[in-house]
Amino acid sequence: MFTQSKRVKLLVIYYGALLLWLSTTAMHIPDGYLSPITCLIMFLIALPFWIIGIRKIREKLNARSVPLIALLSAFSFVIMMFNFPIPGGTSAHAIGATIAAIILGPEPATIVVSIALLIQALFFGDGGITAYGANCFNMAIAVPYIAYAIYSAFSKNQGLTSKRRLVGAFVGGWTGVTVAAFFAGVEFGIQPLLFKTVNGTPLYAPYPLSISIPAMVIPHALIASVAEGILAALVVAYLQRSNISVLEAAEKPAILAEASGMQKLRALWVVLGVLIIASPLGLLAPGTAWGEWGTQELNSRGITSIPIGLQKLSGLWGAPFANYNLPALGNVNLGYIFSAVTGIVIIAIVVWLFSMLLTAGSGVKKKDLG
C-alpha cells in the first residue's frame, strides 16, 4: 500500500514524465493554472509598466501614429495564431513583441502587446482572465524590455542600415522570449510548493520547478524564440530598405508621425492581410501547447486527477469565439480566418479609442489629429 505522501509524489512524477515526454511549452496561461494570489501579485507587478507605457504614449505619440500602433498590435495578435510543431505532438508560437519594441520603444510596446493579449483572452479564450497580469508580464513586458535593451546595445553608434541591427533584432527576440519562458516556468513551478491541500496534493499547476523550467525554456529556446528572432530581423531588414525612418522612431518620436501613415506602411498592411489568409496554417501544428490545456483536454490526454483549484477556475470565462473557431461556419479554417479578421477589427477599434482618449487634452495640435 502506498502512503498518501507517496501517492502525491507519484502523481507529481506522472505529471512530470508526461510533461517531459511532450517537451513543449505554454505562454498563454489559462485560468486555473495559477492561484488567485499569484495572479493578483503578477497583476500588481504589471500595473506600473502599464502606467509607464500609457505615459510614454501620451508623451511620444499622437493620433497620426494610430495606424502603426494598430498594425503592430494586430501583427502580434496574428503571429500568435501561427503555431509551430514541437516534437511530442504539441506546439508553440512566436509573440511579435520584439519588433513593436524596436519601433516604438519598450514602454509603448508593452501597451501594444497587452491590447492583443486582452482581446485574445476576452474574445477567443487564449489565455485566462485571472492570469492576464502574468501573461502580460511574460509576453508584453519581459520580451519588449529585454529585446529592446539587447537591440539597443547592438545598434549603438551604428548606422540605420548596419547589419548589426539585424543581429541585435535576432538576439534580442531570441533572448526576450526565452527569458519570458523561464518566468512562465517559475510561475508554474511555484504553485505546488505554495498551494496544496492538507495531504500535499497540488491545488493548481502540479509541476515542480525542476520540471516546469526546463520544459518551458528548452522548447522555446530551440523553436519559438528562434522564430521571434528571425521575424524581428526580417522586419528590420524590410524597414532598412523601404521605410528606414521608422527605425529612428523609438529615439525620435517626431519622426514616427511622418513615417507611420497608411501609404508608407502599405506593404506591411498587405503582409498582415496575407498572414490573415494564411492563418489556418497555424492549425497544421498538431496539438496545443502544454499549460494551455483546459480540463476537457487534460481528461482526453488521460489525466483524470485534475487539481481542485484548476478545475474550479478553468471555466471562469466563456469566450464567444473560443479556440479561434465559429462552429456556425461549419469549417474550422474559415473559423480561424474569421477569428483573425474579427480580432484585428476589434484591435483597430480599441487602439483608435484608446489613442484618442490618450491624445485628447495632451497638447496635440489639431493638425496632428487629421
Order of alpha helices (4+ residues) and beta strands (2+ residues): alpha-alpha-alpha-beta-beta-alpha-alpha-alpha-alpha-alpha-alpha-alpha-alpha-alpha-alpha-alpha-alpha-alpha
